[in-house]
Amino acid sequence: MEFGLFVQGYVPRARSEVDPAAEHKALVEETEYVIQADKSGFKYAWASEHHFLEEYSHLSANEVFLAYLAHATERIHLGSGIFNPLAPVNHPVKVAEKVTMLDHLSRGRFEFGTGRGAGSHEILGFLPGITDMNHTKEIWEETIAEFPKMFLQEEYEGFQGKHWSLPPRKVFPKPYGKAHPAMWYAAGSPSSYAMAARKGLGVLGFSVQKVSDMEWVLDQYKTAIREAKAIGAFVNDNVMVTSTAICAETHDKAVEIAVNAHMNRFQSLVFRYHDTFPRPEAIPQWPEILPEYNAEIIELLIAEELLICGDPSEVLAQCRRWEQAGADQLSFGLPTGVSYEDTMTTIKLIGEHVIPQIDTDPVHRTTRFRQAA
């Protein structure tokens, strides 16, 4: 199992109300988390693309963020988690150009993740007159298979669709090296995992919350990928899942950090904006939020495998549960209200004590797939 980091420009109100520079600091700090993750042996870093999502994510122009990191890092693969390829949001040819430019600037370390956006507040802002998020599926479906053609055809044959069109044109730059960056899809429902697999896409499983969820994820995905008809140059047989992680020198210190992180607000914001996710009964309707977490709740979240939290040996054991469940990649959502110093400690401790025990292959999984194309 490989390891990654997921950043999204989280700027909680508790921070912005006391510091006018909170947004700036959050964005700059998150570049530093990725730089440290590169040094600490993480293989992937994913940067979100979100729009209009106050507090939850201020990382909108992620291609700029990733281009900076392409120069500031050496080994870690940098992924769009996601680039939104819906024509009303980003014209598909412009997306293709960003992908291949980042492929060059990173010297082949870019990972191309796509999706349809977080929810109605975000995406329907770009679709005047549309009230149904299901409309975005049609736009994504007619677009996704065009990217490999833009990447690999000497002159792109052009496209005439319902939602966008382009006459034949040469799309530059072409990818760096062989084939093109690995392609991923941000999936939510079991049917989405199977759909991605049939197209030969890896899955960014942001909706997987605990280890037991891996059963239906892998069943849907690994069964379908056996019959994949890849839209690209190769099949990216890959399921990435995310979990919040807090690692400290002692168990008690890790729990203390978690208690003070105001994760209840972050979790409430998830369901404020991701209105396509099934809402658990325990999650109140915004602007109501979950009660503050105390040590007892944190311990319960750990026991229920909803939170990776503890000293290095405990975090290693918790990560091994994901490995045993069959995750191809485990990415940690950072930060969720944890301080800069404590976040850096988490990254360093996981890099020193956890990753070397689990990920012993120096080659990235997606690099193997691309080289074999």
Order of alpha helices (4+ residues) and beta strands (2+ residues): beta-alpha-alpha-beta-alpha-beta-alpha-beta-alpha-alpha-alpha-beta-beta-beta-alpha-beta-alpha-beta-alpha-alpha-alpha-beta-alpha-beta-alpha-alpha-alpha
